[in-house]
Amino acid sequence: MPATDYYSPAAEFFDLVGHRHLVSSAPALRAALTGLDTGHGPVLDIGAGSGLVTTTIAEILPSARIISAEPSPVMRAVLTSRVFSDPRLRERVTVLPEPAQELPLPDSLSAVVIFGVAGHIPRPERVALWKRLADRLPEGGPIVVELMGVDTPRSIPFVRMCRETVGTQVYEWWISGEPAGEGVMRWRTEWRVFRDGERVRTVADEYDWETFGVERLAEESGLTVKRLVQTGREATPEIGVLTT
């Protein structure tokens, strides 16, 4: 079954919030990867989006080869453009279109990064994924997983998460959530575009996300998990590191 494309409808806006989000998540990623021996194989970035996390991995690990997997065609177009426009990335980063469940994996990996993806993958498929990844990692090789920071479903009214100005237009990102079944939340988002104080566009989207925390990661993967302490905005998602 083809993977659901959650991100193409609002892909044009992704980096407006992605850059801000990365400010808070990059220190945790740096703590997990700095000093890593990358001789065991490439670093795998699952759900690479527009390439912001891939670029950060490349900065943290300047000699690492990277596989960046992104199934959304529109997001992957931005990712490929970002990689191609930087000669340093062009030599090291391979872009793949498959979703996590269908990724062709090399025989060995040095590390895995999964940001903003795990809750989209049904539990049975996640369990299989953790095993596939662990089988290819050296002892102590990290799987860095970013979660939503909401471990049980609850109602969250629409709240504005960011407001940015580009040229003569103002962009606002609004998000809400509500329970949508056992262990699942349905998130609704709106990008609102204003010109001269008047709203001229609204791009709405919604998706389901399985809610769980790092304790569930440990239980379903059978791996050791460590929660990374983060700084910055209160809305920063939870990040855990799985190791064999």
Secondary structure, 3 states (H helix, E strand, C coil): CCCCCCCHHHHHHHHHHHHHHHHHHHHHHHHHHCCCCCCCCCEEEECCCCCHHHHHHHHHCCCCCEEEECCCHHHHHHHHHHHHCCHHHHCCEEEECCCHHHCCCCCCCCEEEEECCHHHCCHHHHHHHHHHHHCCCCCCCCEEEECCCCCCCCCEEEEEEEEEEECCEEEEEEEEEEECCCCEEEEEEEEEEEECCEEEEEEEEEEEEECCCHHHHHHHHCCEEEECCCCCCCCCCCEEEEEC
